[in-house]
């Protein structure tokens, strides 16, 4: 059996990222709350945060790939706005679909093994989409 490009999907590094997700507990009382769900796999992410995506919390029901993506997002999202996040979603989607440009998001290459698995692509995008949802709701209430 041949391995897909980028190595094994569920590598020790990816699983380590998934475990790190526990460092970002969801906060029901946070002023910004948003969510996203993948229609392709059923994975879900709920996100809680304070202004500027500070004190981020995540509640994740997803495969290890989705969990790892959430950790990568959480590590580097502070200060991002909806426009930054929408650009990131577009760039990450293009990259996952075979684009040559690596998205400008720290640690994103740790998800490279998911590229040959289109069924996991939406799970990768969930934290960015949940943050866009949270920020949109926050702006609507001002």
C-alpha positions as CSV (number, residue, x, y, z in Angstrom):
1,X,0.0,0.0,0.0
2,X,1.5,3.4,-1.0
3,X,1.4,6.4,1.3
4,X,-0.3,9.6,0.1
5,X,1.9,12.6,-0.6
6,X,2.7,14.5,2.6
7,X,2.9,11.3,4.8
8,X,0.4,9.6,7.0
9,X,-2.7,11.6,7.8
10,X,-2.9,10.7,11.5
11,X,0.8,11.3,12.4
12,X,2.1,11.7,15.9
13,X,2.5,15.5,15.2
14,X,-1.1,15.8,14.1
15,X,-2.4,13.9,17.0
16,X,-0.3,16.0,19.4
17,X,-2.0,19.1,17.9
18,X,-5.4,17.5,18.5
19,X,-4.5,16.9,22.2
20,X,-3.4,20.5,22.6
21,X,-6.9,21.6,21.9
22,X,-7.8,21.1,25.6
23,X,-5.8,24.3,26.3
24,X,-8.7,26.3,24.8
25,X,-11.8,25.7,26.9
26,X,-15.1,27.0,25.6
27,X,-16.6,29.9,27.6
28,X,-20.4,30.2,27.4
29,X,-20.3,33.7,28.8
30,X,-17.9,35.1,26.2
31,X,-19.3,38.1,24.3
32,X,-18.4,36.5,20.9
33,X,-19.8,33.1,20.1
34,X,-20.0,31.5,16.7
35,X,-20.2,28.1,15.1
36,X,-19.6,26.2,11.9
37,X,-20.6,22.8,10.7
38,X,-19.3,20.7,7.9
39,X,-22.0,19.3,5.6
40,X,-19.6,16.7,4.2
41,X,-18.6,15.0,7.5
42,X,-20.8,16.5,10.2
43,X,-17.9,18.0,12.2
44,X,-18.8,21.0,14.3
45,X,-16.9,23.8,16.0
46,X,-18.3,26.3,18.5
47,X,-16.0,29.2,19.3
48,X,-16.0,31.7,22.1
49,X,-13.9,34.8,22.4
50,X,-13.5,38.3,23.6
51,X,-12.7,41.4,21.5
52,X,-10.1,40.7,18.8
53,X,-10.4,37.0,19.2
54,X,-8.7,37.1,22.6
55,X,-9.2,34.4,25.3
56,X,-10.3,32.0,22.6
57,X,-12.3,28.9,23.5
58,X,-13.3,26.0,21.3
59,X,-15.9,23.2,21.6
60,X,-15.0,20.7,18.8
61,X,-16.7,17.6,17.6
62,X,-14.5,16.6,14.7
63,X,-11.8,14.1,13.6
64,X,-8.2,14.6,14.6
65,X,-7.6,16.7,11.5
66,X,-10.4,19.1,12.4
67,X,-9.1,19.2,16.0
68,X,-5.5,19.9,14.8
69,X,-6.8,22.7,12.5
70,X,-8.6,24.2,15.5
71,X,-5.4,24.2,17.6
72,X,-3.4,25.8,14.7
73,X,-6.1,28.4,14.4
74,X,-6.3,29.1,18.1
75,X,-2.5,29.5,18.4
76,X,-2.4,32.4,15.9
77,X,-5.8,34.1,15.6
78,X,-5.5,36.8,18.2
79,X,-6.2,40.2,16.5
80,X,-7.5,38.8,13.3
81,X,-10.6,40.5,11.8
82,X,-13.3,39.1,9.5
83,X,-11.5,40.2,6.4
84,X,-8.2,38.5,7.5
85,X,-10.2,35.3,8.2
86,X,-12.1,35.3,5.0
87,X,-8.8,35.7,3.1
88,X,-7.4,32.8,5.1
89,X,-10.4,30.6,4.3
90,X,-10.0,31.3,0.6
91,X,-6.2,30.7,0.6
92,X,-6.5,27.5,2.7
93,X,-9.3,26.2,0.5
94,X,-7.3,26.8,-2.7
95,X,-4.2,25.2,-1.1
96,X,-6.2,22.1,0.0
97,X,-7.6,21.8,-3.5
98,X,-4.1,21.6,-5.1
99,X,-3.1,25.2,-5.3
100,X,0.7,25.9,-5.2
101,X,0.6,28.8,-2.8
102,X,0.9,28.0,0.9
103,X,-1.5,30.0,2.9
104,X,-0.1,32.8,5.1
105,X,-1.0,31.2,8.4
106,X,1.6,30.0,10.9
107,X,1.8,26.2,11.3
108,X,-0.6,25.5,8.4
109,X,1.9,23.2,6.8
110,X,1.3,20.7,9.7
111,X,-2.0,20.0,7.9
112,X,-0.4,19.2,4.5
113,X,-1.1,15.5,4.9
114,X,-4.9,16.3,4.7
115,X,-4.6,17.6,1.1
116,X,-5.2,14.1,-0.6
117,X,-8.3,13.7,1.6
118,X,-11.0,16.0,0.2
119,X,-13.4,14.6,2.8
120,X,-11.3,16.3,5.5
121,X,-11.0,19.7,3.8
122,X,-14.2,21.2,5.4
123,X,-13.1,20.1,8.8
124,X,-9.8,22.0,8.3
125,X,-11.8,25.2,7.5
126,X,-14.2,25.0,10.5
127,X,-12.4,27.2,13.1
128,X,-11.9,30.0,10.6
129,X,-15.6,29.8,9.6
130,X,-16.7,29.7,13.2
131,X,-14.6,32.8,14.0
132,X,-16.1,34.7,11.0
133,X,-19.5,33.8,12.3
134,X,-18.7,35.0,15.9
135,X,-17.2,38.3,14.6
136,X,-20.3,38.8,12.4
137,X,-22.6,38.4,15.3
138,X,-20.6,40.7,17.4
139,X,-20.7,43.4,14.8
140,X,-24.4,43.0,14.4
141,X,-25.1,43.6,18.1
142,X,-23.1,46.9,18.3
